[in-house]
Amino acid sequence: MAGLRFFRTPKPQRFEYKPRYYDESKEELKDRIRSAEQSNEYSAEGAKQRISGGFRRKTSGYKANKGYRSQQVKRSNFRLFIIIAVLFMVGYLLFTANFRVLEGFLQDTYGY
């Protein structure tokens, strides 16, 4: 009889997640301090670690700054708009300057 439950179904188990505070920049600073203390700054290995750490910090900074990408996209779109506008203006000027030549070509070719 215990296996036949039609009206009282078991409730799903809950996952109890208690988030902890995590400061990524603080952890990164601790790692840099620890690596600087362990390695000699004037050796070749110390220079390699400083260079690779700089690359990592720059790439993580790009991800950390959410507005940076949108700012760059806006600048790129504006630049593209200016380039297209300039190309249209140059094309219009070339077309109007050579309109007589084009009109003569059409008359000779098609008899208009």
Phi and psi restraints in degrees (range 20) as a CNS / XPLOR table:
assign (resid 1 and name C) (resid 2 and name N)
       (resid 2 and name CA) (resid 2 and name C) 1.0 -69.0 20.0 2
assign (resid 2 and name N) (resid 2 and name CA)
       (resid 2 and name C) (resid 3 and name N) 1.0 -28.0 20.0 2
assign (resid 2 and name C) (resid 3 and name N)
       (resid 3 and name CA) (resid 3 and name C) 1.0 -80.8 20.0 2
assign (resid 3 and name N) (resid 3 and name CA)
       (resid 3 and name C) (resid 4 and name N) 1.0 -13.6 20.0 2
assign (resid 3 and name C) (resid 4 and name N)
       (resid 4 and name CA) (resid 4 and name C) 1.0 -99.5 20.0 2
assign (resid 4 and name N) (resid 4 and name CA)
       (resid 4 and name C) (resid 5 and name N) 1.0 93.3 20.0 2
assign (resid 4 and name C) (resid 5 and name N)
       (resid 5 and name CA) (resid 5 and name C) 1.0 -119.9 20.0 2
assign (resid 5 and name N) (resid 5 and name CA)
       (resid 5 and name C) (resid 6 and name N) 1.0 106.7 20.0 2
assign (resid 5 and name C) (resid 6 and name N)
       (resid 6 and name CA) (resid 6 and name C) 1.0 -94.5 20.0 2
assign (resid 6 and name N) (resid 6 and name CA)
       (resid 6 and name C) (resid 7 and name N) 1.0 -35.9 20.0 2
assign (resid 6 and name C) (resid 7 and name N)
       (resid 7 and name CA) (resid 7 and name C) 1.0 -105.4 20.0 2
assign (resid 7 and name N) (resid 7 and name CA)
       (resid 7 and name C) (resid 8 and name N) 1.0 -26.4 20.0 2
assign (resid 7 and name C) (resid 8 and name N)
       (resid 8 and name CA) (resid 8 and name C) 1.0 -110.1 20.0 2
assign (resid 8 and name N) (resid 8 and name CA)
       (resid 8 and name C) (resid 9 and name N) 1.0 91.1 20.0 2
assign (resid 8 and name C) (resid 9 and name N)
       (resid 9 and name CA) (resid 9 and name C) 1.0 -83.8 20.0 2
assign (resid 9 and name N) (resid 9 and name CA)
       (resid 9 and name C) (resid 10 and name N) 1.0 151.2 20.0 2
assign (resid 9 and name C) (resid 10 and name N)
       (resid 10 and name CA) (resid 10 and name C) 1.0 -68.8 20.0 2
assign (resid 10 and name N) (resid 10 and name CA)
       (resid 10 and name C) (resid 11 and name N) 1.0 145.6 20.0 2
assign (resid 10 and name C) (resid 11 and name N)
       (resid 11 and name CA) (resid 11 and name C) 1.0 -80.4 20.0 2
assign (resid 11 and name N) (resid 11 and name CA)
       (resid 11 and name C) (resid 12 and name N) 1.0 148.1 20.0 2
assign (resid 11 and name C) (resid 12 and name N)
       (resid 12 and name CA) (resid 12 and name C) 1.0 -68.1 20.0 2
assign (resid 12 and name N) (resid 12 and name CA)
       (resid 12 and name C) (resid 13 and name N) 1.0 150.1 20.0 2
assign (resid 12 and name C) (resid 13 and name N)
       (resid 13 and name CA) (resid 13 and name C) 1.0 -74.6 20.0 2
assign (resid 13 and name N) (resid 13 and name CA)
       (resid 13 and name C) (resid 14 and name N) 1.0 144.3 20.0 2
assign (resid 13 and name C) (resid 14 and name N)
       (resid 14 and name CA) (resid 14 and name C) 1.0 -97.9 20.0 2
assign (resid 14 and name N) (resid 14 and name CA)
       (resid 14 and name C) (resid 15 and name N) 1.0 147.8 20.0 2
assign (resid 14 and name C) (resid 15 and name N)
       (resid 15 and name CA) (resid 15 and name C) 1.0 -100.2 20.0 2
assign (resid 15 and name N) (resid 15 and name CA)
       (resid 15 and name C) (resid 16 and name N) 1.0 114.7 20.0 2
assign (resid 15 and name C) (resid 16 and name N)
       (resid 16 and name CA) (resid 16 and name C) 1.0 -92.6 20.0 2
assign (resid 16 and name N) (resid 16 and name CA)
       (resid 16 and name C) (resid 17 and name N) 1.0 103.8 20.0 2
assign (resid 16 and name C) (resid 17 and name N)
       (resid 17 and name CA) (resid 17 and name C) 1.0 -110.4 20.0 2
assign (resid 17 and name N) (resid 17 and name CA)
       (resid 17 and name C) (resid 18 and name N) 1.0 122.3 20.0 2
assign (resid 17 and name C) (resid 18 and name N)
       (resid 18 and name CA) (resid 18 and name C) 1.0 -111.1 20.0 2
assign (resid 18 and name N) (resid 18 and name CA)
       (resid 18 and name C) (resid 19 and name N) 1.0 102.2 20.0 2
assign (resid 18 and name C) (resid 19 and name N)
       (resid 19 and name CA) (resid 19 and name C) 1.0 -69.3 20.0 2
assign (resid 19 and name N) (resid 19 and name CA)
       (resid 19 and name C) (resid 20 and name N) 1.0 147.2 20.0 2
assign (resid 19 and name C) (resid 20 and name N)
       (resid 20 and name CA) (resid 20 and name C) 1.0 -110.5 20.0 2
assign (resid 20 and name N) (resid 20 and name CA)
       (resid 20 and name C) (resid 21 and name N) 1.0 154.9 20.0 2
assign (resid 20 and name C) (resid 21 and name N)
       (resid 21 and name CA) (resid 21 and name C) 1.0 -74.6 20.0 2
assign (resid 21 and name N) (resid 21 and name CA)
       (resid 21 and name C) (resid 22 and name N) 1.0 133.2 20.0 2
assign (resid 21 and name C) (resid 22 and name N)
       (resid 22 and name CA) (resid 22 and name C) 1.0 -134.7 20.0 2
assign (resid 22 and name N) (resid 22 and name CA)
       (resid 22 and name C) (resid 23 and name N) 1.0 121.6 20.0 2
assign (resid 22 and name C) (resid 23 and name N)
       (resid 23 and name CA) (resid 23 and name C) 1.0 -108.6 20.0 2
assign (resid 23 and name N) (resid 23 and name CA)
       (resid 23 and name C) (resid 24 and name N) 1.0 106.2 20.0 2
assign (resid 23 and name C) (resid 24 and name N)
       (resid 24 and name CA) (resid 24 and name C) 1.0 -65.9 20.0 2
assign (resid 24 and name N) (resid 24 and name CA)
       (resid 24 and name C) (resid 25 and name N) 1.0 -40.1 20.0 2
assign (resid 24 and name C) (resid 25 and name N)
       (resid 25 and name CA) (resid 25 and name C) 1.0 -66.8 20.0 2
assign (resid 25 and name N) (resid 25 and name CA)
       (resid 25 and name C) (resid 26 and name N) 1.0 -34.9 20.0 2
assign (resid 25 and name C) (resid 26 and name N)
       (resid 26 and name CA) (resid 26 and name C) 1.0 -67.9 20.0 2
assign (resid 26 and name N) (resid 26 and name CA)
       (resid 26 and name C) (resid 27 and name N) 1.0 -41.9 20.0 2
assign (resid 26 and name C) (resid 27 and name N)
       (resid 27 and name CA) (resid 27 and name C) 1.0 -63.1 20.0 2
assign (resid 27 and name N) (resid 27 and name CA)
       (resid 27 and name C) (resid 28 and name N) 1.0 -40.0 20.0 2
assign (resid 27 and name C) (resid 28 and name N)
       (resid 28 and name CA) (resid 28 and name C) 1.0 -65.2 20.0 2
assign (resid 28 and name N) (resid 28 and name CA)
       (resid 28 and name C) (resid 29 and name N) 1.0 -41.0 20.0 2
assign (resid 28 and name C) (resid 29 and name N)
       (resid 29 and name CA) (resid 29 and name C) 1.0 -63.1 20.0 2
assign (resid 29 and name N) (resid 29 and name CA)
       (resid 29 and name C) (resid 30 and name N) 1.0 -42.4 20.0 2
assign (resid 29 and name C) (resid 30 and name N)
       (resid 30 and name CA) (resid 30 and name C) 1.0 -61.8 20.0 2
assign (resid 30 and name N) (resid 30 and name CA)
       (resid 30 and name C) (resid 31 and name N) 1.0 -42.1 20.0 2
assign (resid 30 and name C) (resid 31 and name N)
       (resid 31 and name CA) (resid 31 and name C) 1.0 -63.6 20.0 2
assign (resid 31 and name N) (resid 31 and name CA)
       (resid 31 and name C) (resid 32 and name N) 1.0 -41.1 20.0 2
assign (resid 31 and name C) (resid 32 and name N)
       (resid 32 and name CA) (resid 32 and name C) 1.0 -65.7 20.0 2
assign (resid 32 and name N) (resid 32 and name CA)
       (resid 32 and name C) (resid 33 and name N) 1.0 -40.9 20.0 2
assign (resid 32 and name C) (resid 33 and name N)
       (resid 33 and name CA) (resid 33 and name C) 1.0 -64.7 20.0 2
assign (resid 33 and name N) (resid 33 and name CA)
       (resid 33 and name C) (resid 34 and name N) 1.0 -44.1 20.0 2
assign (resid 33 and name C) (resid 34 and name N)
       (resid 34 and name CA) (resid 34 and name C) 1.0 -62.7 20.0 2
assign (resid 34 and name N) (resid 34 and name CA)
       (resid 34 and name C) (resid 35 and name N) 1.0 -43.6 20.0 2
assign (resid 34 and name C) (resid 35 and name N)
       (resid 35 and name CA) (resid 35 and name C) 1.0 -69.4 20.0 2
assign (resid 35 and name N) (resid 35 and name CA)
       (resid 35 and name C) (resid 36 and name N) 1.0 -33.2 20.0 2
assign (resid 35 and name C) (resid 36 and name N)
       (resid 36 and name CA) (resid 36 and name C) 1.0 -68.6 20.0 2
assign (resid 36 and name N) (resid 36 and name CA)
       (resid 36 and name C) (resid 37 and name N) 1.0 -36.8 20.0 2
assign (resid 36 and name C) (resid 37 and name N)
       (resid 37 and name CA) (resid 37 and name C) 1.0 -70.3 20.0 2
assign (resid 37 and name N) (resid 37 and name CA)
       (resid 37 and name C) (resid 38 and name N) 1.0 -35.3 20.0 2
assign (resid 37 and name C) (resid 38 and name N)
       (resid 38 and name CA) (resid 38 and name C) 1.0 -76.9 20.0 2
assign (resid 38 and name N) (resid 38 and name CA)
       (resid 38 and name C) (resid 39 and name N) 1.0 -35.8 20.0 2
assign (resid 38 and name C) (resid 39 and name N)
       (resid 39 and name CA) (resid 39 and name C) 1.0 -101.2 20.0 2
assign (resid 39 and name N) (resid 39 and name CA)
       (resid 39 and name C) (resid 40 and name N) 1.0 152.9 20.0 2
assign (resid 39 and name C) (resid 40 and name N)
       (resid 40 and name CA) (resid 40 and name C) 1.0 -83.7 20.0 2
assign (resid 40 and name N) (resid 40 and name CA)
       (resid 40 and name C) (resid 41 and name N) 1.0 128.4 20.0 2
assign (resid 40 and name C) (resid 41 and name N)
       (resid 41 and name CA) (resid 41 and name C) 1.0 -67.4 20.0 2
assign (resid 41 and name N) (resid 41 and name CA)
       (resid 41 and name C) (resid 42 and name N) 1.0 -24.8 20.0 2
assign (resid 41 and name C) (resid 42 and name N)
       (resid 42 and name CA) (resid 42 and name C) 1.0 -96.1 20.0 2
assign (resid 42 and name N) (resid 42 and name CA)
       (resid 42 and name C) (resid 43 and name N) 1.0 1.2 20.0 2
assign (resid 42 and name C) (resid 43 and name N)
       (resid 43 and name CA) (resid 43 and name C) 1.0 -91.2 20.0 2
assign (resid 43 and name N) (resid 43 and name CA)
       (resid 43 and name C) (resid 44 and name N) 1.0 168.9 20.0 2
assign (resid 43 and name C) (resid 44 and name N)
       (resid 44 and name CA) (resid 44 and name C) 1.0 -67.3 20.0 2
assign (resid 44 and name N) (resid 44 and name CA)
       (resid 44 and name C) (resid 45 and name N) 1.0 -38.3 20.0 2
assign (resid 44 and name C) (resid 45 and name N)
       (resid 45 and name CA) (resid 45 and name C) 1.0 -66.0 20.0 2
assign (resid 45 and name N) (resid 45 and name CA)
       (resid 45 and name C) (resid 46 and name N) 1.0 -38.4 20.0 2
assign (resid 45 and name C) (resid 46 and name N)
       (resid 46 and name CA) (resid 46 and name C) 1.0 -64.1 20.0 2
assign (resid 46 and name N) (resid 46 and name CA)
       (resid 46 and name C) (resid 47 and name N) 1.0 -39.3 20.0 2
assign (resid 46 and name C) (resid 47 and name N)
       (resid 47 and name CA) (resid 47 and name C) 1.0 -66.5 20.0 2
assign (resid 47 and name N) (resid 47 and name CA)
       (resid 47 and name C) (resid 48 and name N) 1.0 -39.5 20.0 2
assign (resid 47 and name C) (resid 48 and name N)
       (resid 48 and name CA) (resid 48 and name C) 1.0 -62.4 20.0 2
assign (resid 48 and name N) (resid 48 and name CA)
       (resid 48 and name C) (resid 49 and name N) 1.0 -41.8 20.0 2
assign (resid 48 and name C) (resid 49 and name N)
       (resid 49 and name CA) (resid 49 and name C) 1.0 -66.6 20.0 2
assign (resid 49 and name N) (resid 49 and name CA)
       (resid 49 and name C) (resid 50 and name N) 1.0 -39.1 20.0 2
assign (resid 49 and name C) (resid 50 and name N)
       (resid 50 and name CA) (resid 50 and name C) 1.0 -64.8 20.0 2
assign (resid 50 and name N) (resid 50 and name CA)
       (resid 50 and name C) (resid 51 and name N) 1.0 -42.0 20.0 2
assign (resid 50 and name C) (resid 51 and name N)
       (resid 51 and name CA) (resid 51 and name C) 1.0 -66.5 20.0 2
assign (resid 51 and name N) (resid 51 and name CA)
       (resid 51 and name C) (resid 52 and name N) 1.0 -46.9 20.0 2
assign (resid 51 and name C) (resid 52 and name N)
       (resid 52 and name CA) (resid 52 and name C) 1.0 -66.6 20.0 2
assign (resid 52 and name N) (resid 52 and name CA)
       (resid 52 and name C) (resid 53 and name N) 1.0 -35.0 20.0 2
assign (resid 52 and name C) (resid 53 and name N)
       (resid 53 and name CA) (resid 53 and name C) 1.0 -65.4 20.0 2
assign (resid 53 and name N) (resid 53 and name CA)
       (resid 53 and name C) (resid 54 and name N) 1.0 -36.5 20.0 2
assign (resid 53 and name C) (resid 54 and name N)
       (resid 54 and name CA) (resid 54 and name C) 1.0 -65.2 20.0 2
assign (resid 54 and name N) (resid 54 and name CA)
       (resid 54 and name C) (resid 55 and name N) 1.0 -40.0 20.0 2
assign (resid 54 and name C) (resid 55 and name N)
       (resid 55 and name CA) (resid 55 and name C) 1.0 -64.3 20.0 2
assign (resid 55 and name N) (resid 55 and name CA)
       (resid 55 and name C) (resid 56 and name N) 1.0 -41.8 20.0 2
assign (resid 55 and name C) (resid 56 and name N)
       (resid 56 and name CA) (resid 56 and name C) 1.0 -64.3 20.0 2
assign (resid 56 and name N) (resid 56 and name CA)
       (resid 56 and name C) (resid 57 and name N) 1.0 -41.5 20.0 2
assign (resid 56 and name C) (resid 57 and name N)
       (resid 57 and name CA) (resid 57 and name C) 1.0 -65.6 20.0 2
assign (resid 57 and name N) (resid 57 and name CA)
       (resid 57 and name C) (resid 58 and name N) 1.0 -39.2 20.0 2
assign (resid 57 and name C) (resid 58 and name N)
       (resid 58 and name CA) (resid 58 and name C) 1.0 -67.4 20.0 2
assign (resid 58 and name N) (resid 58 and name CA)
       (resid 58 and name C) (resid 59 and name N) 1.0 -40.0 20.0 2
assign (resid 58 and name C) (resid 59 and name N)
       (resid 59 and name CA) (resid 59 and name C) 1.0 -71.9 20.0 2
assign (resid 59 and name N) (resid 59 and name CA)
       (resid 59 and name C) (resid 60 and name N) 1.0 -35.7 20.0 2
assign (resid 59 and name C) (resid 60 and name N)
       (resid 60 and name CA) (resid 60 and name C) 1.0 -72.9 20.0 2
assign (resid 60 and name N) (resid 60 and name CA)
       (resid 60 and name C) (resid 61 and name N) 1.0 -28.6 20.0 2
assign (resid 60 and name C) (resid 61 and name N)
       (resid 61 and name CA) (resid 61 and name C) 1.0 -66.4 20.0 2
assign (resid 61 and name N) (resid 61 and name CA)
       (resid 61 and name C) (resid 62 and name N) 1.0 -34.4 20.0 2
assign (resid 61 and name C) (resid 62 and name N)
       (resid 62 and name CA) (resid 62 and name C) 1.0 -64.4 20.0 2
assign (resid 62 and name N) (resid 62 and name CA)
       (resid 62 and name C) (resid 63 and name N) 1.0 -40.6 20.0 2
assign (resid 62 and name C) (resid 63 and name N)
       (resid 63 and name CA) (resid 63 and name C) 1.0 -73.4 20.0 2
assign (resid 63 and name N) (resid 63 and name CA)
       (resid 63 and name C) (resid 64 and name N) 1.0 -33.0 20.0 2
assign (resid 63 and name C) (resid 64 and name N)
       (resid 64 and name CA) (resid 64 and name C) 1.0 -71.9 20.0 2
assign (resid 64 and name N) (resid 64 and name CA)
       (resid 64 and name C) (resid 65 and name N) 1.0 -33.9 20.0 2
assign (resid 64 and name C) (resid 65 and name N)
       (resid 65 and name CA) (resid 65 and name C) 1.0 -91.6 20.0 2
assign (resid 65 and name N) (resid 65 and name CA)
       (resid 65 and name C) (resid 66 and name N) 1.0 99.3 20.0 2
assign (resid 65 and name C) (resid 66 and name N)
       (resid 66 and name CA) (resid 66 and name C) 1.0 -70.5 20.0 2
assign (resid 66 and name N) (resid 66 and name CA)
       (resid 66 and name C) (resid 67 and name N) 1.0 -31.9 20.0 2
assign (resid 66 and name C) (resid 67 and name N)
       (resid 67 and name CA) (resid 67 and name C) 1.0 -76.1 20.0 2
assign (resid 67 and name N) (resid 67 and name CA)
       (resid 67 and name C) (resid 68 and name N) 1.0 -17.5 20.0 2
assign (resid 67 and name C) (resid 68 and name N)
       (resid 68 and name CA) (resid 68 and name C) 1.0 -63.9 20.0 2
assign (resid 68 and name N) (resid 68 and name CA)
       (resid 68 and name C) (resid 69 and name N) 1.0 -45.1 20.0 2
assign (resid 68 and name C) (resid 69 and name N)
       (resid 69 and name CA) (resid 69 and name C) 1.0 -65.6 20.0 2
assign (resid 69 and name N) (resid 69 and name CA)
       (resid 69 and name C) (resid 70 and name N) 1.0 -43.8 20.0 2
assign (resid 69 and name C) (resid 70 and name N)
       (resid 70 and name CA) (resid 70 and name C) 1.0 -65.2 20.0 2
assign (resid 70 and name N) (resid 70 and name CA)
       (resid 70 and name C) (resid 71 and name N) 1.0 -35.6 20.0 2
assign (resid 70 and name C) (resid 71 and name N)
       (resid 71 and name CA) (resid 71 and name C) 1.0 -64.4 20.0 2
assign (resid 71 and name N) (resid 71 and name CA)
       (resid 71 and name C) (resid 72 and name N) 1.0 -43.0 20.0 2
assign (resid 71 and name C) (resid 72 and name N)
       (resid 72 and name CA) (resid 72 and name C) 1.0 -67.0 20.0 2
assign (resid 72 and name N) (resid 72 and name CA)
       (resid 72 and name C) (resid 73 and name N) 1.0 -36.5 20.0 2
assign (resid 72 and name C) (resid 73 and name N)
       (resid 73 and name CA) (resid 73 and name C) 1.0 -65.5 20.0 2
assign (resid 73 and name N) (resid 73 and name CA)
       (resid 73 and name C) (resid 74 and name N) 1.0 -42.1 20.0 2
assign (resid 73 and name C) (resid 74 and name N)
       (resid 74 and name CA) (resid 74 and name C) 1.0 -62.6 20.0 2
assign (resid 74 and name N) (resid 74 and name CA)
       (resid 74 and name C) (resid 75 and name N) 1.0 -44.0 20.0 2
assign (resid 74 and name C) (resid 75 and name N)
       (resid 75 and name CA) (resid 75 and name C) 1.0 -62.9 20.0 2
assign (resid 75 and name N) (resid 75 and name CA)
       (resid 75 and name C) (resid 76 and name N) 1.0 -40.7 20.0 2
assign (resid 75 and name C) (resid 76 and name N)
       (resid 76 and name CA) (resid 76 and name C) 1.0 -65.3 20.0 2
assign (resid 76 and name N) (resid 76 and name CA)
       (resid 76 and name C) (resid 77 and name N) 1.0 -43.3 20.0 2
assign (resid 76 and name C) (resid 77 and name N)
       (resid 77 and name CA) (resid 77 and name C) 1.0 -64.4 20.0 2
assign (resid 77 and name N) (resid 77 and name CA)
       (resid 77 and name C) (resid 78 and name N) 1.0 -40.2 20.0 2
assign (resid 77 and name C) (resid 78 and name N)
       (resid 78 and name CA) (resid 78 and name C) 1.0 -63.8 20.0 2
assign (resid 78 and name N) (resid 78 and name CA)
       (resid 78 and name C) (resid 79 and name N) 1.0 -43.5 20.0 2
assign (resid 78 and name C) (resid 79 and name N)
       (resid 79 and name CA) (resid 79 and name C) 1.0 -61.9 20.0 2
assign (resid 79 and name N) (resid 79 and name CA)
       (resid 79 and name C) (resid 80 and name N) 1.0 -41.7 20.0 2
assign (resid 79 and name C) (resid 80 and name N)
       (resid 80 and name CA) (resid 80 and name C) 1.0 -63.2 20.0 2
assign (resid 80 and name N) (resid 80 and name CA)
       (resid 80 and name C) (resid 81 and name N) 1.0 -42.0 20.0 2
assign (resid 80 and name C) (resid 81 and name N)
       (resid 81 and name CA) (resid 81 and name C) 1.0 -61.4 20.0 2
assign (resid 81 and name N) (resid 81 and name CA)
       (resid 81 and name C) (resid 82 and name N) 1.0 -43.8 20.0 2
assign (resid 81 and name C) (resid 82 and name N)
       (resid 82 and name CA) (resid 82 and name C) 1.0 -63.3 20.0 2
assign (resid 82 and name N) (resid 82 and name CA)
       (resid 82 and name C) (resid 83 and name N) 1.0 -42.3 20.0 2
assign (resid 82 and name C) (resid 83 and name N)
       (resid 83 and name CA) (resid 83 and name C) 1.0 -63.7 20.0 2
assign (resid 83 and name N) (resid 83 and name CA)
       (resid 83 and name C) (resid 84 and name N) 1.0 -43.6 20.0 2
assign (resid 83 and name C) (resid 84 and name N)
       (resid 84 and name CA) (resid 84 and name C) 1.0 -64.7 20.0 2
assign (resid 84 and name N) (resid 84 and name CA)
       (resid 84 and name C) (resid 85 and name N) 1.0 -41.0 20.0 2
assign (resid 84 and name C) (resid 85 and name N)
       (resid 85 and name CA) (resid 85 and name C) 1.0 -63.0 20.0 2
assign (resid 85 and name N) (resid 85 and name CA)
       (resid 85 and name C) (resid 86 and name N) 1.0 -42.6 20.0 2
assign (resid 85 and name C) (resid 86 and name N)
       (resid 86 and name CA) (resid 86 and name C) 1.0 -64.7 20.0 2
assign (resid 86 and name N) (resid 86 and name CA)
       (resid 86 and name C) (resid 87 and name N) 1.0 -41.6 20.0 2
assign (resid 86 and name C) (resid 87 and name N)
       (resid 87 and name CA) (resid 87 and name C) 1.0 -63.9 20.0 2
assign (resid 87 and name N) (resid 87 and name CA)
       (resid 87 and name C) (resid 88 and name N) 1.0 -39.5 20.0 2
assign (resid 87 and name C) (resid 88 and name N)
       (resid 88 and name CA) (resid 88 and name C) 1.0 -64.0 20.0 2
assign (resid 88 and name N) (resid 88 and name CA)
       (resid 88 and name C) (resid 89 and name N) 1.0 -40.7 20.0 2
assign (resid 88 and name C) (resid 89 and name N)
       (resid 89 and name CA) (resid 89 and name C) 1.0 -65.5 20.0 2
assign (resid 89 and name N) (resid 89 and name CA)
       (resid 89 and name C) (resid 90 and name N) 1.0 -42.9 20.0 2
assign (resid 89 and name C) (resid 90 and name N)
       (resid 90 and name CA) (resid 90 and name C) 1.0 -63.9 20.0 2
assign (resid 90 and name N) (resid 90 and name CA)
       (resid 90 and name C) (resid 91 and name N) 1.0 -42.4 20.0 2
assign (resid 90 and name C) (resid 91 and name N)
       (resid 91 and name CA) (resid 91 and name C) 1.0 -62.5 20.0 2
assign (resid 91 and name N) (resid 91 and name CA)
       (resid 91 and name C) (resid 92 and name N) 1.0 -42.0 20.0 2
assign (resid 91 and name C) (resid 92 and name N)
       (resid 92 and name CA) (resid 92 and name C) 1.0 -63.3 20.0 2
assign (resid 92 and name N) (resid 92 and name CA)
       (resid 92 and name C) (resid 93 and name N) 1.0 -43.7 20.0 2
assign (resid 92 and name C) (resid 93 and name N)
       (resid 93 and name CA) (resid 93 and name C) 1.0 -63.9 20.0 2
assign (resid 93 and name N) (resid 93 and name CA)
       (resid 93 and name C) (resid 94 and name N) 1.0 -41.5 20.0 2
assign (resid 93 and name C) (resid 94 and name N)
       (resid 94 and name CA) (resid 94 and name C) 1.0 -65.6 20.0 2
assign (resid 94 and name N) (resid 94 and name CA)
       (resid 94 and name C) (resid 95 and name N) 1.0 -39.1 20.0 2
assign (resid 94 and name C) (resid 95 and name N)
       (resid 95 and name CA) (resid 95 and name C) 1.0 -66.4 20.0 2
assign (resid 95 and name N) (resid 95 and name CA)
       (resid 95 and name C) (resid 96 and name N) 1.0 -44.7 20.0 2
assign (resid 95 and name C) (resid 96 and name N)
       (resid 96 and name CA) (resid 96 and name C) 1.0 -71.1 20.0 2
assign (resid 96 and name N) (resid 96 and name CA)
       (resid 96 and name C) (resid 97 and name N) 1.0 -34.0 20.0 2
assign (resid 96 and name C) (resid 97 and name N)
       (resid 97 and name CA) (resid 97 and name C) 1.0 -70.3 20.0 2
assign (resid 97 and name N) (resid 97 and name CA)
       (resid 97 and name C) (resid 98 and name N) 1.0 -34.2 20.0 2
assign (resid 97 and name C) (resid 98 and name N)
       (resid 98 and name CA) (resid 98 and name C) 1.0 -106.0 20.0 2
assign (resid 98 and name N) (resid 98 and name CA)
       (resid 98 and name C) (resid 99 and name N) 1.0 21.4 20.0 2
assign (resid 98 and name C) (resid 99 and name N)
       (resid 99 and name CA) (resid 99 and name C) 1.0 -66.5 20.0 2
assign (resid 99 and name N) (resid 99 and name CA)
       (resid 99 and name C) (resid 100 and name N) 1.0 -38.4 20.0 2
assign (resid 99 and name C) (resid 100 and name N)
       (resid 100 and name CA) (resid 100 and name C) 1.0 -63.8 20.0 2
assign (resid 100 and name N) (resid 100 and name CA)
       (resid 100 and name C) (resid 101 and name N) 1.0 -40.2 20.0 2
assign (resid 100 and name C) (resid 101 and name N)
       (resid 101 and name CA) (resid 101 and name C) 1.0 -65.4 20.0 2
assign (resid 101 and name N) (resid 101 and name CA)
       (resid 101 and name C) (resid 102 and name N) 1.0 -42.8 20.0 2
assign (resid 101 and name C) (resid 102 and name N)
       (resid 102 and name CA) (resid 102 and name C) 1.0 -65.4 20.0 2
assign (resid 102 and name N) (resid 102 and name CA)
       (resid 102 and name C) (resid 103 and name N) 1.0 -39.6 20.0 2
assign (resid 102 and name C) (resid 103 and name N)
       (resid 103 and name CA) (resid 103 and name C) 1.0 -66.2 20.0 2
assign (resid 103 and name N) (resid 103 and name CA)
       (resid 103 and name C) (resid 104 and name N) 1.0 -41.0 20.0 2
assign (resid 103 and name C) (resid 104 and name N)
       (resid 104 and name CA) (resid 104 and name C) 1.0 -64.9 20.0 2
assign (resid 104 and name N) (resid 104 and name CA)
       (resid 104 and name C) (resid 105 and name N) 1.0 -39.4 20.0 2
assign (resid 104 and name C) (resid 105 and name N)
       (resid 105 and name CA) (resid 105 and name C) 1.0 -62.1 20.0 2
assign (resid 105 and name N) (resid 105 and name CA)
       (resid 105 and name C) (resid 106 and name N) 1.0 -43.9 20.0 2
assign (resid 105 and name C) (resid 106 and name N)
       (resid 106 and name CA) (resid 106 and name C) 1.0 -65.5 20.0 2
assign (resid 106 and name N) (resid 106 and name CA)
       (resid 106 and name C) (resid 107 and name N) 1.0 -37.7 20.0 2
assign (resid 106 and name C) (resid 107 and name N)
       (resid 107 and name CA) (resid 107 and name C) 1.0 -66.9 20.0 2
assign (resid 107 and name N) (resid 107 and name CA)
       (resid 107 and name C) (resid 108 and name N) 1.0 -41.6 20.0 2
assign (resid 107 and name C) (resid 108 and name N)
       (resid 108 and name CA) (resid 108 and name C) 1.0 -67.9 20.0 2
assign (resid 108 and name N) (resid 108 and name CA)
       (resid 108 and name C) (resid 109 and name N) 1.0 -37.7 20.0 2
assign (resid 108 and name C) (resid 109 and name N)
       (resid 109 and name CA) (resid 109 and name C) 1.0 -80.3 20.0 2
assign (resid 109 and name N) (resid 109 and name CA)
       (resid 109 and name C) (resid 110 and name N) 1.0 -50.4 20.0 2
assign (resid 109 and name C) (resid 110 and name N)
       (resid 110 and name CA) (resid 110 and name C) 1.0 -107.0 20.0 2
assign (resid 110 and name N) (resid 110 and name CA)
       (resid 110 and name C) (resid 111 and name N) 1.0 -10.4 20.0 2
assign (resid 110 and name C) (resid 111 and name N)
       (resid 111 and name CA) (resid 111 and name C) 1.0 78.3 20.0 2
assign (resid 111 and name N) (resid 111 and name CA)
       (resid 111 and name C) (resid 112 and name N) 1.0 26.0 20.0 2
